[in-house]
């Protein structure tokens, strides 16, 4: 494991390094080294959408270490070509190895989108000790329910955009420029409602692990053709026995109605909907989201 330390402006002490995992090395950034609060470990979405869009969470490093990492195949991490690596099992093991390498004996875990599925799979498969709480942001916990939510949102699109999406999907014509334009119209409503999109989101897009995304997911947020197309942890959510907070935006790809279903399946779980926001509610309403997360973490055991 390689480590570098630095002092960046007024940001608490930063450590940057890599951890060896099956298939290569993953990159991590620890902000707030030495802070007394229980660390927060962030798990990005995608699969293959690196950490930058979660950067507003650095503000929480005033009270606790905050850890970011790029999963193998994207961002600053290695990008092996072996498709056999892109499995839930691999990413669960990767998360476990990172936690052990950084000695995160006690930790809060925040998973966003696919990262929420990964965080829950980690809890179910590893049954790890020392995890104080889970924050599931824009949670993806069921492919069938996710697909249903996207179809609902597609039905709300203007007729001409909806028609392009349906026709191109029927023909599997995903590279069609008209389809790509229609996808972007969907994203402007449900992925991020800011105009223009913030730099953090653009950086994540630039660092995308396209091979990982297309193999595990598919050609777009609402067209699932990859290995995750049947994934569903909802039958096991009742096994979660720690504090859980679910967050979503009013127009989130993870619809509030579905997130409420998840909440009802998790004993004692809490939920917060951010009015007017989307899947990127952390970027759209950072002060409100950070306050909500900080309050929840402190109530769950600082």
ZIFEN-V479215 format. One record per helix or strand of 3 or more residues. SS is the DSSP state (2 for helix, 1 for strand). FROM is the first residue (numbers start at 1). LEN is the number of residues. If there is no record, write none. Layout:
BEGIN
ss=SS from=FROM len=LEN
ss=SS from=FROM len=LEN
END
This chain:
BEGIN
ss=1 from=2 len=7
ss=1 from=11 len=11
ss=1 from=24 len=8
ss=1 from=37 len=7
ss=2 from=51 len=12
ss=1 from=64 len=7
ss=2 from=83 len=3
ss=2 from=88 len=14
ss=1 from=107 len=6
ss=2 from=114 len=13
ss=1 from=131 len=7
ss=2 from=143 len=13
ss=2 from=159 len=13
ss=2 from=177 len=14
ss=2 from=199 len=8
ss=2 from=210 len=7
ss=2 from=234 len=6
ss=1 from=243 len=7
ss=2 from=256 len=10
ss=1 from=270 len=5
ss=2 from=281 len=4
ss=2 from=286 len=16
END
